Amino acid sequence: MVDFETALSSSNVAGPGAYIMDATTRGTLKQKPKIAASTFPIYIWEKGNWNDGSDDGSINDCRAAYTNQISNHAVAFGKSKDLILGIWGGLDIVVDPYSQ
């Protein structure tokens, strides 16, 4: 997980980012301890304290969320504040003259 953050920092992206993954990966990280030999292990996915009503967690002090829109156990890390979304074209509405 730290490699994601390091790669972003090396690309001149400063500030906190967030993780996004599928529910299966979230479940795995909730069971995977950071330090295995601990009596009371601290898991990679920790409970988030975001005070926004979400059940998002925390990984390495960064926000972590999950969705079923991601497959194959993929994990992404990024900084949504710097996200640029481009949409070309407009809304196309086609009326079907045959079936009304």
Backbone as a printed PyTorch tensor [residue, N CA C, xyz], in Angstrom:
tensor([[[  0.8180,  -1.1970,   0.0000],
         [  0.0000,   0.0000,   0.0000],
         [  0.8620,   1.2610,   0.0000]],

        [[  1.9740,   1.1840,   0.6690],
         [  2.8580,   2.3440,   0.7140],
         [  3.4460,   2.6410,  -0.6650]],

        [[  3.6200,   1.5940,  -1.4950],
         [  4.1470,   1.8050,  -2.8510],
         [  3.2360,   2.7000,  -3.6860]],

        [[  1.9030,   2.5750,  -3.5130],
         [  0.9700,   3.4570,  -4.2170],
         [  1.2460,   4.9140,  -3.8430]],

        [[  1.3580,   5.1560,  -2.5540],
         [  1.5630,   6.5180,  -2.0730],
         [  2.9190,   7.0600,  -2.5130]],

        [[  3.9470,   6.2060,  -2.4720],
         [  5.2850,   6.6210,  -2.8830],
         [  5.3160,   6.9810,  -4.3620]],

        [[  4.6680,   6.1620,  -5.1910],
         [  4.6350,   6.4420,  -6.6290],
         [  3.9510,   7.7720,  -6.9150]],

        [[  2.8800,   8.0720,  -6.2060],
         [  2.1930,   9.3420,  -6.4040],
         [  3.0640,  10.5090,  -5.9480]],

        [[  3.6980,  10.3560,  -4.7960],
         [  4.5650,  11.4190,  -4.2860],
         [  5.7400,  11.6580,  -5.2130]],

        [[  6.2700,  10.5920,  -5.8150],
         [  7.3850,  10.7160,  -6.7540],
         [  6.9700,  11.4280,  -8.0340]],

        [[  5.6800,  11.4780,  -8.3130],
         [  5.1550,  12.1470,  -9.5090],
         [  4.6540,  13.5500,  -9.2000]],

        [[  5.1490,  14.1210,  -8.1010],
         [  4.8020,  15.4870,  -7.6890],
         [  3.3410,  15.6620,  -7.3340]],

        [[  2.7010,  14.6240,  -6.8390],
         [  1.3360,  14.7310,  -6.3430],
         [  1.4280,  14.7810,  -4.8200]],

        [[  1.1530,  15.9250,  -4.2530],
         [  1.2860,  16.1020,  -2.8140],
         [ -0.0780,  16.0400,  -2.1390]],

        [[ -0.0620,  15.7320,  -0.8830],
         [ -1.2890,  15.7200,  -0.1050],
         [ -1.8840,  14.3300,   0.0100]],

        [[ -2.9440,  14.2070,   0.8070],
         [ -3.5320,  12.8870,   1.0650],
         [ -4.3190,  12.3530,  -0.1280]],

        [[ -4.2510,  11.0570,  -0.3080],
         [ -5.0030,  10.3880,  -1.3570],
         [ -6.0110,   9.4410,  -0.7310]],

        [[ -6.5860,   8.5850,  -1.5590],
         [ -7.5800,   7.6240,  -1.0830],
         [ -7.4580,   6.3280,  -1.8770]],

        [[ -7.8310,   5.2460,  -1.2420],
         [ -7.8390,   3.9290,  -1.8690],
         [ -9.2640,   3.5810,  -2.2630]],

        [[ -9.3980,   2.8330,  -3.3540],
         [-10.6900,   2.2850,  -3.7590],
         [-10.4480,   0.8500,  -4.2170]],

        [[-11.3350,  -0.0560,  -3.8460],
         [-11.1620,  -1.4750,  -4.1580],
         [-12.5030,  -2.1800,  -4.1260]],

        [[-12.4950,  -3.4700,  -4.4550],
         [-13.7210,  -4.2470,  -4.3880],
         [-13.9510,  -4.7640,  -2.9710]],

        [[-15.1470,  -5.2750,  -2.7200],
         [-15.5260,  -5.7150,  -1.3720],
         [-14.7070,  -6.9140,  -0.9040]],

        [[-14.3150,  -7.7920,  -1.8170],
         [-13.5180,  -8.9650,  -1.4440],
         [-12.1400,  -8.5530,  -0.9370]],

        [[-11.5110,  -7.6180,  -1.6210],
         [-10.2030,  -7.1300,  -1.1880],
         [-10.3230,  -6.4220,   0.1550]],

        [[-11.3970,  -5.6800,   0.3340],
         [-11.6330,  -5.0210,   1.6230],
         [-11.7010,  -6.0580,   2.7350]],

        [[-12.4310,  -7.1470,   2.4930],
         [-12.5380,  -8.1990,   3.4940],
         [-11.1950,  -8.8180,   3.8280]],

        [[-10.3640,  -9.0110,   2.8190],
         [ -9.0250,  -9.5590,   3.0450],
         [ -8.1880,  -8.6200,   3.8920]],

        [[ -8.2200,  -7.3250,   3.5760],
         [ -7.4210,  -6.3450,   4.3160],
         [ -7.9230,  -6.1480,   5.7480]],

        [[ -9.1940,  -6.4000,   5.9950],
         [ -9.7250,  -6.3030,   7.3490],
         [ -9.2600,  -7.4580,   8.2260]],

        [[ -8.7440,  -8.5260,   7.5980],
         [ -8.2550,  -9.6800,   8.3420],
         [ -6.7340,  -9.7900,   8.3420]],

        [[ -6.0490,  -8.9520,   7.5710],
         [ -4.5990,  -9.0270,   7.4260],
         [ -3.9320,  -8.0580,   8.3970]],

        [[ -3.2220,  -8.5850,   9.4050],
         [ -2.5850,  -7.6870,  10.3780],
         [ -1.3500,  -6.9970,   9.8050]],

        [[ -1.1010,  -5.7840,  10.2740],
         [  0.1210,  -5.0800,   9.8960],
         [  1.3270,  -5.7530,  10.5440]],

        [[  1.1600,  -6.1500,  11.8000],
         [  2.2090,  -6.8450,  12.5480],
         [  1.6100,  -8.1600,  13.0200]],

        [[  2.0730,  -9.2630,  12.4700],
         [  1.4670, -10.5690,  12.7340],
         [  1.7020, -11.0640,  14.1530]],

        [[  2.7970, -10.7010,  14.7850],
         [  3.1410, -11.2510,  16.0940],
         [  2.5280, -10.4820,  17.2610]],

        [[  1.6360,  -9.5910,  16.9830],
         [  1.0360,  -8.7670,  18.0320],
         [ -0.0930,  -9.5100,  18.7470]],

        [[ -0.2200,  -9.2920,  20.0600],
         [ -1.3120,  -9.8870,  20.8270],
         [ -2.6520,  -9.3180,  20.3740]],

        [[ -2.6870,  -8.0240,  20.1620],
         [ -3.8770,  -7.3420,  19.6690],
         [ -3.5130,  -6.7160,  18.3200]],

        [[ -3.6710,  -7.4760,  17.2460],
         [ -3.1870,  -6.9820,  15.9450],
         [ -3.9530,  -5.7580,  15.4580]],

        [[ -3.2360,  -4.9410,  14.7440],
         [ -3.8170,  -3.8060,  14.0410],
         [ -3.8730,  -4.2080,  12.5820]],

        [[ -5.0640,  -4.1800,  12.0170],
         [ -5.2470,  -4.6700,  10.6580],
         [ -4.9830,  -3.5690,   9.6400]],

        [[ -4.6890,  -3.9630,   8.4050],
         [ -4.3830,  -3.0010,   7.3470],
         [ -5.5690,  -2.0680,   7.1230]],

        [[ -6.7890,  -2.6360,   7.0040],
         [ -8.0030,  -1.8120,   6.8680],
         [ -8.4840,  -1.5080,   8.2840]],

        [[ -8.3870,  -0.2600,   8.6650],
         [ -8.8310,   0.1510,   9.9970],
         [-10.1490,   0.9000,   9.8670]],

        [[-10.8420,   0.9790,  10.9660],
         [-12.1130,   1.7050,  10.9840],
         [-11.8480,   3.1800,  10.7120]],

        [[-12.6110,   3.7320,   9.7730],
         [-12.4690,   5.1550,   9.4480],
         [-13.2970,   6.0040,  10.4000]],

        [[-12.8730,   7.2060,  10.5850],
         [-13.5710,   8.1330,  11.4670],
         [-13.8210,   9.4220,  10.6830]],

        [[-14.6130,   9.3010,   9.5940],
         [-14.7680,  10.4090,   8.6720],
         [-15.9560,  11.3020,   8.9920]],

        [[-16.8300,  10.8760,   9.8900],
         [-17.9830,  11.6790,  10.3350],
         [-18.8720,  12.1630,   9.1910]],

        [[-19.0480,  11.3030,   8.1730],
         [-19.9280,  11.6700,   7.0670],
         [-20.9810,  10.5980,   6.7950]],

        [[-21.1160,   9.6430,   7.7030],
         [-22.1340,   8.6130,   7.5590],
         [-21.7120,   7.4410,   6.6950]],

        [[-20.5150,   7.4740,   6.1360],
         [-20.0500,   6.3760,   5.2920],
         [-19.4020,   5.2880,   6.1440]],

        [[-19.2420,   4.1140,   5.5610],
         [-18.5050,   3.0580,   6.2570],
         [-17.1050,   2.9060,   5.6630]],

        [[-16.5800,   4.0040,   5.0940],
         [-15.2310,   4.0090,   4.5610],
         [-14.2400,   3.7740,   5.6900]],

        [[-13.1550,   3.1130,   5.3550],
         [-12.1300,   2.8170,   6.3360],
         [-10.9110,   3.6990,   6.1550]],

        [[ -9.8230,   3.2520,   6.7650],
         [ -8.5750,   3.9810,   6.7080],
         [ -7.4410,   2.9840,   6.4760]],

        [[ -6.5720,   3.2870,   5.5360],
         [ -5.3650,   2.5060,   5.2850],
         [ -4.2040,   3.4810,   5.3010]],

        [[ -3.2830,   3.2750,   6.2340],
         [ -2.1010,   4.1360,   6.3390],
         [ -2.5020,   5.6140,   6.4420]],

        [[ -3.5120,   5.8800,   7.2260],
         [ -4.0590,   7.2200,   7.4590],
         [ -4.6850,   7.8630,   6.2230]],

        [[ -4.9500,   7.0870,   5.1880],
         [ -5.6440,   7.5780,   4.0000],
         [ -7.0330,   6.9440,   3.9490]],

        [[ -7.9850,   7.6570,   3.4040],
         [ -9.3400,   7.1340,   3.2640],
         [ -9.3530,   5.9130,   2.3550]],

        [[-10.1870,   4.9380,   2.6830],
         [-10.3140,   3.7200,   1.8820],
         [-11.7890,   3.4110,   1.6920]],

        [[-12.1820,   3.1940,   0.4490],
         [-13.5740,   2.9050,   0.1230],
         [-13.6290,   1.6450,  -0.7280]],

        [[-14.8280,   1.0860,  -0.8620],
         [-14.9910,  -0.1140,  -1.6760],
         [-16.2630,  -0.0140,  -2.4830]],

        [[-16.2790,  -0.7490,  -3.6020],
         [-17.4270,  -0.7640,  -4.4800],
         [-17.4290,  -2.0660,  -5.2600]],

        [[-18.5890,  -2.4950,  -5.6950],
         [-18.6810,  -3.6780,  -6.5440],
         [-18.4740,  -3.3340,  -8.0160]],

        [[-18.1800,  -2.0840,  -8.3230],
         [-17.9030,  -1.6640,  -9.6910],
         [-16.4700,  -1.9930, -10.1060]],

        [[-15.6460,  -2.4040,  -9.1560],
         [-14.2650,  -2.7930,  -9.4370],
         [-14.1960,  -4.3070,  -9.3730]],

        [[-13.5010,  -4.9260, -10.3250],
         [-13.4090,  -6.3880, -10.3330],
         [-11.9530,  -6.8440, -10.2990]],

        [[-11.7730,  -8.1400, -10.2020],
         [-10.4550,  -8.7840, -10.2270],
         [ -9.5280,  -8.3090,  -9.1210]],

        [[-10.0760,  -7.9710,  -7.9950],
         [ -9.2970,  -7.5810,  -6.8090],
         [ -8.3560,  -6.4100,  -7.0870]],

        [[ -8.7540,  -5.5190,  -7.9580],
         [ -7.9360,  -4.3530,  -8.2760],
         [ -8.0310,  -3.3360,  -7.1480]],

        [[ -6.9350,  -2.6480,  -6.9170],
         [ -6.8810,  -1.5780,  -5.9230],
         [ -6.3230,  -0.3510,  -6.6240]],

        [[ -6.9590,   0.7770,  -6.4270],
         [ -6.4750,   2.0290,  -7.0030],
         [ -6.2250,   3.0170,  -5.8830]],

        [[ -5.2210,   3.8350,  -6.0560],
         [ -4.9140,   4.8940,  -5.1000],
         [ -4.7610,   6.1730,  -5.8830]],

        [[ -5.3950,   7.2150,  -5.4410],
         [ -5.2940,   8.4840,  -6.1460],
         [ -5.7450,   9.6380,  -5.2820]],

        [[ -5.6700,  10.7870,  -5.8660],
         [ -6.0450,  12.0200,  -5.1800],
         [ -7.1850,  12.6500,  -5.9610]],

        [[ -8.4040,  12.4780,  -5.4890],
         [ -9.5790,  12.9250,  -6.2370],
         [ -9.6420,  14.4410,  -6.3810]],

        [[ -8.9630,  15.1670,  -5.5150],
         [ -8.9600,  16.6250,  -5.6250],
         [ -8.3270,  17.0780,  -6.9430]],

        [[ -7.3870,  16.2800,  -7.4500],
         [ -6.7050,  16.6180,  -8.6970],
         [ -7.3070,  15.9290,  -9.9150]],

        [[ -8.4260,  15.2500,  -9.7340],
         [ -9.0530,  14.5220, -10.8270],
         [ -9.6810,  15.4970, -11.8270]],

        [[ -9.4060,  15.2530, -13.0840],
         [-10.0200,  16.0300, -14.1510],
         [-10.8320,  15.0620, -14.9940]],

        [[-12.1000,  15.3260, -15.1240],
         [-12.9880,  14.4520, -15.8720],
         [-13.4720,  15.2060, -17.1020]],

        [[-13.1780,  14.6580, -18.2680],
         [-13.6080,  15.2990, -19.5100],
         [-14.7060,  14.4820, -20.1640]],

        [[-15.7600,  15.1460, -20.5700],
         [-16.8660,  14.4990, -21.2660],
         [-17.0930,  15.2530, -22.5670]],

        [[-16.9490,  14.5240, -23.6710],
         [-17.1340,  15.1400, -24.9680],
         [-18.4950,  14.7540, -25.5250]],

        [[-19.0740,  15.6410, -26.2480],
         [-20.3980,  15.3830, -26.7990],
         [-21.4540,  15.8940, -25.8360]],

        [[-22.6570,  15.5940, -26.1600],
         [-23.7480,  16.0290, -25.3000],
         [-24.6910,  14.8770, -25.0620]],

        [[-25.8190,  15.1900, -24.5450],
         [-26.8490,  14.1940, -24.3100],
         [-27.5570,  13.9190, -25.6310]],

        [[-27.5420,  12.6790, -26.0670],
         [-28.1950,  12.2940, -27.3090],
         [-29.4950,  11.5730, -26.9940]],

        [[-30.5850,  12.1230, -27.4240],
         [-31.8870,  11.4880, -27.2680],
         [-32.4190,  11.1910, -28.6570]],

        [[-32.6690,   9.9240, -28.9050],
         [-33.1570,   9.5020, -30.2120],
         [-34.5900,   9.0170, -30.0380]],

        [[-35.4880,   9.6070, -30.7920],
         [-36.8860,   9.2080, -30.7420],
         [-37.1030,   8.1050, -31.7710]],

        [[-37.6860,   6.9980, -31.3330],
         [-37.9750,   5.8800, -32.2330],
         [-39.3180,   6.1530, -32.9120]],

        [[-39.3400,   6.4690, -34.2070],
         [-40.5850,   6.8090, -34.8760],
         [-41.4810,   5.5930, -35.1190]],

        [[-40.9860,   4.3840, -34.9390],
         [-41.7520,   3.1940, -35.2450],
         [-42.5680,   2.6820, -34.0510]],

        [[-41.9820,   2.7390, -32.8560],
         [-42.7200,   2.2100, -31.6910],
         [-43.2210,   3.3210, -30.7870]],

        [[-42.9370,   4.5600, -31.1500],
         [-43.3320,   5.7360, -30.3900],
         [-42.7130,   5.7170, -29.0170]]])
